[in-house]
Amino acid sequence: MLKKLKELNLRFPESAIFAKYKDLIDKSELDCVLVATDVSNHLEIASYALKNNLFVLLEKPVDSNSVNIQKFIENNSSKID
């Protein structure tokens, strides 16, 4: 993965490139995030972004387990429209 990140940095030197989503959220001035990763990562990333007061857009499906989705909604109900 590091090799791929280095290649991306060479191709797009004006862009910040992060290996970890938490670094991106913590070290950037963001208004929102679009979570378009493997489904197994959606809720983890979305929860972290919401805790950092960011707007979150999630691609479908939100998760493969409806129980996980319900817990996510309950835990973040004050931040979900």
C-alpha atoms as one frame of an Amber mdcrd trajectory, in Angstrom:
protein
   0.000   0.000   0.000   2.827   2.432   0.728   4.134   1.964  -2.785   0.716
   2.861  -4.206   0.495   5.946  -1.971   3.930   7.105  -3.108   2.874   6.657
  -6.744  -0.269   8.686  -6.119   1.744  11.412  -4.436   4.019  11.625  -7.483
   1.037  11.840  -9.834  -0.853  14.351  -7.687   1.731  16.342  -5.705  -0.781
  19.081  -4.885  -3.049  16.607  -3.091  -2.756  15.406   0.468  -2.678  11.618
   0.620  -3.510   9.648   3.750  -3.186   5.948   4.487  -5.656   6.095   7.404
  -9.068   7.710   7.421  -8.588   9.014  10.960  -5.522  10.961   9.827  -7.528
  12.476   6.998 -10.322  13.541   9.348  -7.994  14.724  12.121  -5.514  16.621
   9.959  -7.760  18.202   7.331 -10.288  21.001   7.287 -13.360  19.130   6.114
 -17.065  19.876   6.039 -18.188  16.396   5.064 -17.010  12.943   4.076 -18.306
  10.512   1.499 -17.908   6.937   2.711 -17.495   4.732  -0.359 -15.405   1.843
   0.893 -15.985  -1.813   1.602 -19.330  -2.192   3.399 -17.595  -3.640   6.461
 -15.961  -0.229   7.086 -18.928   2.067   6.515 -20.265   2.439  10.046 -16.859
   2.712  11.700 -15.792   5.541   9.421 -19.190   7.253   9.528 -19.258   7.123
  13.337 -15.797   8.645  13.583 -16.709  11.416  11.157 -19.936  12.208  13.024
 -18.034  12.350  16.327 -15.838  14.960  14.653 -18.899  17.027  13.687 -18.727
  16.292   9.978 -21.598  15.749   7.581 -21.549  12.166   6.300 -22.748  10.675
   3.033 -22.878   6.871   2.996 -23.046   4.764  -0.131 -25.493   1.867  -0.195
 -25.704  -0.504   1.466 -24.997   1.191   4.770 -24.078  -2.156   6.342 -24.767
  -5.819   5.696 -26.392  -6.291   9.111 -29.608  -4.496  10.093 -28.780  -4.788
  13.810 -25.564  -2.822  13.239 -27.496  -0.168  11.335 -30.053   0.160  14.136
 -27.279   0.537  16.753 -25.595   3.144  14.569 -28.838   5.123  14.311 -29.487
   4.887  18.053 -25.937   5.967  18.935 -25.972   8.891  16.504 -29.634   9.905
  16.492 -28.871  13.490  17.517 -26.638  13.921  14.454 -28.754  12.171  11.816
 -31.360  13.960   9.689
